[in-house]
Amino acid sequence: MNFSVTLKCCSRVRLFRNKAAVYHCRRLSDVPVSSDDSQPSAEEEKPRRARRAPGKASVLLFPGQGSQFVGMGKGLLKYGNVKEMFAVAEKVLGYDLLSLCLNGPEKDLMKTVHCQPAVFVCSLAAVERLNHENPAAVESCVSAAGFSVGEFAALVFSGAMNFAEALFAVKVRAEAMQKASDLVSSGMLSVIGRPQANYKYACVQAREHCLSLGIQEPVCAIANYLFPDGRVIAGHKEALDFLQNHSRELNFTRTRLLPVSGAFHTTLMESAVEPLRDILRKIEVRRPEISVHSNVDGKRYMHDKHVRNQLAKQLVSPVKWEQTLHEIYERAQGQEFPHTYEVGPGRQLGSTLQKCNMKAFKNYTHVDVVLP
């Protein structure tokens, strides 16, 4: 499906922007701070409403690839625009995403090219459910963040992107990442270590091992900062094998290979950057109307160029999720924490929040993508 056809789908989606939780118009809760690679614009000078009291505000977290499962989306079609969202998704993607989510087969849903759009749409469908069951949680949202592909859902929710255009960008992103993964045998390894574990040095050792095997320019690097002593390391398969085989000496208490096709968020994704950058130039991107935090550095997006640059950079940069949570929940002693809603499949982001900030986790709720 070409981009011009997608734009026709987009025009239809814009008709219901003001009717759904996903498309509410909002303002930022407070004045942004400067960012090294951001540039101020006239848009940043607009007056803003007074910030909400922390205890009455909410934060939305959007999951990423790996949270998908067969059956997600069951029962959600009755909420808001969910049925229309899946109808648009079928036109944008060229296949029945709803059927794939509900019925599988699992081996197809697990593919990068399918699971990224699936998680994106189901997460926004969960927002529709939240808006139906607790509209105040949506209206009081002052901040959002998404893990990897979840950033696109967070940006749609914030008003920075149109649903169909963002979905097309996710499609291009997933296809480019799959193509990059097919070039070399690689993967991702979840690691939990003891306090004395040195993850970066472990990566150095793994790269040296690869060099001894004759692998040129081996890649092994931290791809995700999840929580204290929790990392995901990605790179050549031989490097990950080395880490698993030497986990005891490296002070790793647990290692687990993730069911993904490549070394995401490392330089092995370099070939995927330009296709994503190109599509981001073609779609409309606006400044988010609430705070949305970038995976690259945990800081808030400042304007449309900042969004485009960071989303492309994210493909080859580690996801700094632990740092992002610190940015969102940092506050003065005694100040109340906002209500946090994980919208989408799985509870992985709630688990990381619990390990990073137990006080913030006490106000955590998961909005599931399957009705009981």
C-alpha positions as CSV (number, residue, x, y, z in Angstrom):
1,M,0.0,0.0,0.0
2,N,1.5,3.3,-1.0
3,F,1.6,6.5,1.0
4,S,-0.9,8.4,-1.1
5,V,-3.6,5.7,-0.5
6,T,-2.8,5.9,3.2
7,L,-3.4,9.6,3.2
8,K,-6.9,8.9,2.0
9,C,-7.5,6.7,5.0
10,C,-6.1,9.4,7.2
11,S,-8.6,12.0,6.1
12,R,-11.3,9.7,7.3
13,V,-9.7,9.2,10.7
14,R,-9.4,12.9,11.3
15,L,-13.2,13.2,11.2
16,F,-13.4,11.6,14.6
17,R,-10.4,13.2,16.3
18,N,-12.5,15.2,18.7
19,K,-14.8,12.3,19.6
20,A,-12.4,9.9,21.2
21,A,-10.1,9.7,24.1
22,V,-7.2,9.0,21.8
23,Y,-7.8,12.3,20.0
24,H,-8.6,14.7,22.9
25,C,-7.1,18.2,22.6
26,R,-4.9,19.0,25.6
27,R,-2.3,21.4,26.8
28,L,1.0,20.7,28.5
29,S,0.7,20.7,32.3
30,D,3.7,22.9,32.8
31,V,6.4,24.9,31.0
32,P,9.0,22.8,29.2
33,V,12.7,22.9,29.9
34,S,15.3,23.3,27.2
35,S,16.9,20.3,25.4
36,D,20.3,20.1,23.8
37,D,19.1,19.2,20.3
38,S,15.7,21.1,20.4
39,Q,15.0,24.4,18.9
40,P,12.5,26.8,20.3
41,S,9.5,27.9,18.1
42,A,6.7,30.3,18.4
43,E,4.5,27.4,19.3
44,E,6.4,26.9,22.5
45,E,5.4,30.4,23.6
46,K,1.7,29.7,23.8
47,P,0.2,30.2,27.2
48,R,-0.6,27.1,29.2
49,R,-3.1,26.2,31.8
50,A,-2.0,25.9,35.4
51,R,-0.5,22.5,36.3
52,R,-2.8,20.0,38.0
53,A,-2.2,18.9,41.5
54,P,0.0,15.8,41.4
55,G,-2.5,13.6,43.2
56,K,-5.2,14.5,40.7
57,A,-3.1,14.0,37.6
58,S,-2.5,10.8,35.6
59,V,0.3,9.3,33.5
60,L,-0.2,6.9,30.7
61,L,2.5,4.2,29.8
62,F,2.4,2.4,26.4
63,P,4.0,-1.0,26.0
64,G,6.3,-2.1,23.2
65,Q,7.1,-5.2,21.2
66,G,7.1,-8.5,23.2
67,S,3.9,-7.7,25.1
68,Q,1.6,-9.1,22.3
69,F,-0.4,-12.3,22.7
70,V,-3.1,-14.1,20.7
71,G,-6.5,-13.0,22.0
72,M,-5.7,-9.3,22.7
73,G,-8.5,-7.0,21.6
74,K,-11.3,-9.4,22.6
75,G,-14.3,-7.4,23.6
76,L,-12.8,-4.0,22.9
77,L,-14.8,-3.2,19.7
78,K,-17.7,-1.8,21.8
79,Y,-15.6,1.1,23.0
80,G,-15.3,4.4,21.3
81,N,-13.7,4.2,17.9
82,V,-12.0,0.9,18.3
83,K,-14.0,-0.8,15.5
84,E,-13.1,2.0,13.2
85,M,-9.5,2.0,14.2
86,F,-9.2,-1.7,13.2
87,A,-11.0,-1.0,10.0
88,V,-8.5,1.8,9.1
89,A,-5.7,-0.5,10.2
90,E,-6.8,-3.1,7.7
91,K,-6.6,-0.5,4.9
92,V,-3.3,0.9,6.0
93,L,-1.6,-2.5,6.6
94,G,-3.2,-4.5,3.8
95,Y,-4.3,-7.4,6.1
96,D,-6.9,-8.1,8.8
97,L,-5.1,-7.0,12.0
98,L,-8.1,-7.7,14.2
99,S,-8.3,-11.3,13.1
100,L,-4.5,-11.7,13.7
101,C,-4.8,-10.3,17.2
102,L,-7.8,-12.4,18.1
103,N,-7.0,-15.6,16.4
104,G,-3.3,-15.7,15.5
105,P,-1.6,-17.8,14.4
106,E,0.9,-17.0,17.1
107,K,3.9,-17.5,14.9
108,D,2.6,-14.8,12.6
109,L,1.6,-12.4,15.4
110,M,5.1,-12.7,16.9
111,K,6.8,-11.5,13.7
112,T,8.2,-7.9,14.0
113,V,6.2,-6.8,10.9
114,H,3.0,-7.8,12.6
115,C,3.4,-7.4,16.3
116,Q,4.5,-3.7,16.2
117,P,1.3,-2.5,14.5
118,A,-0.7,-4.9,16.7
119,V,0.7,-3.5,19.9
120,F,0.2,0.1,18.6
121,V,-3.5,-0.4,17.7
122,C,-4.4,-2.4,20.8
123,S,-2.7,0.1,23.1
124,L,-4.8,2.9,21.7
125,A,-7.9,0.6,21.9
126,A,-7.1,0.3,25.6
127,V,-7.1,4.1,25.9
128,E,-10.7,4.0,24.5
129,R,-11.6,1.5,27.2
130,L,-10.1,3.7,29.9
131,N,-12.0,6.7,28.5
132,H,-15.2,4.7,28.8
133,E,-14.6,3.3,32.2
134,N,-12.8,6.3,33.8
135,P,-12.9,9.4,31.6
136,A,-11.3,11.5,34.3
137,A,-8.1,9.5,34.0
138,V,-7.8,10.5,30.4
139,E,-8.8,14.1,30.9
140,S,-6.3,14.5,33.7
141,C,-3.4,13.0,31.9
142,V,-0.3,15.3,32.0
143,S,2.4,13.0,30.8
144,A,2.9,9.9,28.7
145,A,5.7,7.6,27.6
146,G,5.9,4.5,25.4
147,F,8.5,1.7,25.3
148,S,10.1,1.6,21.8
149,V,7.2,1.3,19.3
150,G,5.0,2.4,22.2
151,E,6.3,5.9,21.7
152,F,4.2,6.2,18.5
153,A,1.0,5.3,20.5
154,A,2.0,7.9,23.1
155,L,2.5,10.5,20.4
156,V,-0.9,9.8,18.9
157,F,-2.6,10.0,22.2
158,S,-0.8,13.4,22.8
159,G,-2.1,14.9,19.6
160,A,1.3,14.9,18.0
161,M,0.4,12.5,15.2
162,N,-2.6,11.3,13.3
163,F,-3.6,7.7,14.0
164,A,-3.4,6.3,10.4
165,E,-0.3,8.2,9.5
166,A,1.5,7.0,12.7
167,L,0.3,3.5,11.9
168,F,1.8,3.7,8.5
169,A,5.1,4.9,10.0
170,V,5.0,1.9,12.4
171,K,4.5,-0.3,9.4
172,V,7.5,1.1,7.6
173,R,9.6,1.0,10.8
174,A,8.7,-2.7,11.5
175,E,9.5,-3.7,7.9
176,A,12.8,-1.9,8.0
177,M,13.8,-3.4,11.3
178,Q,12.9,-6.9,10.1
179,K,15.0,-6.4,6.9
180,A,17.9,-5.2,9.0
181,S,17.5,-8.2,11.3
182,D,17.7,-10.6,8.4
183,L,21.2,-9.3,7.4
184,V,22.9,-10.9,10.4
185,S,22.3,-13.5,13.1
186,S,21.5,-11.5,16.2
187,G,19.2,-11.1,19.1
188,M,18.4,-9.6,22.5
189,L,19.2,-11.0,26.0
190,S,17.4,-10.0,29.2
191,V,19.9,-9.8,32.1
192,I,19.5,-9.3,35.8
193,G,22.8,-8.8,37.6
194,R,24.2,-8.4,41.1
195,P,25.1,-4.9,42.2
196,Q,28.7,-5.5,41.2
197,A,27.9,-6.5,37.6
198,N,29.6,-4.3,35.0
199,Y,27.3,-4.6,31.9
200,K,29.4,-2.4,29.6
201,Y,32.6,-4.4,30.4
202,A,30.7,-7.6,29.8
203,C,29.8,-6.3,26.4
204,V,33.5,-5.5,25.7
205,Q,34.4,-9.1,26.6
206,A,31.7,-10.5,24.4
207,R,32.9,-8.4,21.4
208,E,36.4,-9.5,22.0
209,H,35.2,-13.1,21.9
210,C,33.5,-12.4,18.6
211,L,36.7,-11.0,17.2
212,S,38.5,-14.2,18.2
213,L,35.9,-16.1,16.1
214,G,36.7,-13.9,13.0
215,I,33.5,-11.8,13.2
216,Q,34.3,-8.3,11.9
217,E,32.9,-5.3,13.6
218,P,31.0,-7.3,16.2
219,V,28.1,-5.6,18.0
220,C,27.2,-6.2,21.7
221,A,25.7,-3.3,23.7
222,I,23.1,-2.4,26.2
223,A,19.8,-2.0,24.3
224,N,17.4,-1.3,27.2
225,Y,17.9,0.2,30.7
226,L,14.9,-1.3,32.5
227,F,15.5,-0.9,36.2
228,P,18.4,-1.0,38.7
229,D,20.4,-4.1,37.8
230,G,18.0,-5.0,35.0
231,R,19.2,-4.6,31.4
232,V,18.6,-6.0,27.9
233,I,21.8,-6.6,25.9
234,A,21.7,-6.9,22.2
235,G,24.1,-7.9,19.4
236,H,25.5,-10.8,17.4
237,K,24.3,-14.2,18.4
238,E,27.8,-15.3,19.3
239,A,28.2,-12.4,21.7
240,L,24.9,-13.3,23.5
241,D,26.0,-17.0,23.7
242,F,29.2,-15.8,25.4
243,L,27.3,-13.8,27.9
244,Q,25.1,-16.7,28.8
245,N,28.0,-19.2,29.0
246,H,29.9,-16.8,31.3
247,S,27.0,-15.4,33.3
248,R,28.4,-16.6,36.7
249,E,31.8,-14.8,36.2
250,L,30.0,-11.7,35.0
251,N,27.8,-11.5,38.1
252,F,24.6,-12.1,36.2
253,T,21.9,-13.8,38.3
254,R,19.6,-14.5,35.4
255,T,19.7,-14.4,31.6
256,R,16.9,-15.0,29.1
257,L,16.9,-14.7,25.3
258,L,14.0,-12.6,24.1
259,P,11.7,-13.9,21.4
260,V,12.7,-11.1,18.9
261,S,14.3,-11.4,15.5
262,G,17.2,-9.0,15.8
263,A,19.4,-6.7,17.9
264,F,17.0,-3.7,18.2
265,H,18.3,-0.4,19.5
266,T,21.9,-1.1,18.4
267,T,24.0,-0.1,15.4
268,L,22.8,-3.3,13.7
269,M,19.6,-1.4,13.0
270,E,21.4,1.4,11.1
271,S,19.9,0.4,7.7
272,A,16.4,0.9,9.2
273,V,17.0,4.5,10.1
274,E,16.7,6.1,6.7
275,P,13.4,4.4,5.7
276,L,11.9,5.6,9.0
277,R,13.4,9.1,8.7
278,D,12.0,9.4,5.2
279,I,8.4,8.5,6.2
280,L,8.6,10.8,9.2
281,R,9.4,13.7,6.8
282,K,6.2,12.9,4.9
283,I,3.7,12.7,7.7
284,E,2.3,15.5,9.8
285,V,4.0,15.8,13.2
286,R,2.9,18.4,15.7
287,R,4.2,19.4,19.1
288,P,2.7,17.1,21.8
289,E,-0.1,18.7,23.8
290,I,1.0,16.9,26.9
291,S,4.5,15.9,28.0
292,V,5.7,12.9,26.1
293,H,9.1,11.5,27.0
294,S,11.7,10.2,24.5
295,N,13.3,6.8,24.9
296,V,16.6,8.3,23.8
297,D,17.3,10.4,26.8
298,G,14.1,10.4,28.9
299,K,13.5,14.1,28.2
300,R,10.3,15.6,26.9
301,Y,9.7,16.2,23.2
302,M,9.8,20.0,22.5
303,H,8.6,20.4,18.9
304,D,7.9,18.5,15.6
305,K,11.6,18.4,14.5
306,H,12.6,17.1,17.9
307,V,10.0,14.3,17.5
308,R,11.2,13.3,14.1
309,N,14.9,13.3,15.0
310,Q,14.5,11.3,18.2
311,L,12.2,8.7,16.7
312,A,14.8,7.9,14.0
313,K,17.7,8.0,16.5
314,Q,15.8,5.7,18.8
315,L,16.3,2.7,16.4
316,V,20.1,2.7,17.1
317,S,20.1,4.0,20.7
318,P,19.3,2.2,23.9
319,V,15.9,2.6,25.4
320,K,16.5,4.5,28.6
321,W,13.3,3.5,30.3
322,E,14.7,3.6,33.9
323,Q,15.8,7.2,33.3
324,T,12.5,8.1,31.7
325,L,10.6,6.9,34.8
326,H,12.9,9.0,37.0
327,E,12.1,12.0,34.8
328,I,8.4,11.4,35.0
329,Y,8.1,10.7,38.8
330,E,10.8,12.9,40.3
331,R,9.2,15.2,42.8
332,A,9.7,16.9,46.1
333,Q,9.6,14.9,49.3
334,G,6.0,14.6,50.5
335,Q,4.5,15.5,47.1
336,E,1.8,13.1,45.9
337,F,2.4,10.8,43.0
338,P,0.1,10.8,39.9
339,H,-2.1,7.8,39.0
340,T,-0.4,5.7,36.4
341,Y,-2.2,3.6,33.8
342,E,-0.4,1.0,31.6
343,V,-2.6,0.9,28.5
344,G,-2.0,-2.1,26.3
345,P,-1.1,-5.8,26.4
346,G,1.0,-7.1,29.3
347,R,2.1,-5.6,32.6
348,Q,5.9,-5.3,31.9
349,L,5.9,-1.5,32.4
350,G,4.2,-1.8,35.7
351,S,6.8,-4.3,36.8
352,T,9.6,-2.0,35.9
353,L,7.9,0.9,37.7
354,Q,7.6,-1.3,40.8
355,K,11.3,-1.9,40.7
356,C,12.2,1.8,40.0
357,N,9.7,3.6,42.2
358,M,7.5,1.7,44.7
359,K,5.7,4.8,45.9
360,A,4.7,5.7,42.3
361,F,3.7,2.0,41.7
362,K,1.1,2.2,44.5
363,N,-1.1,4.3,42.2
364,Y,-0.6,1.9,39.2
365,T,-3.5,0.4,37.2
366,H,-3.3,-1.9,34.2
367,V,-5.9,-1.3,31.5
368,D,-6.1,-4.7,29.8
369,V,-6.8,-5.4,26.1
370,V,-9.0,-8.4,26.9
371,L,-12.3,-8.2,28.6
372,P,-12.9,-10.9,31.3
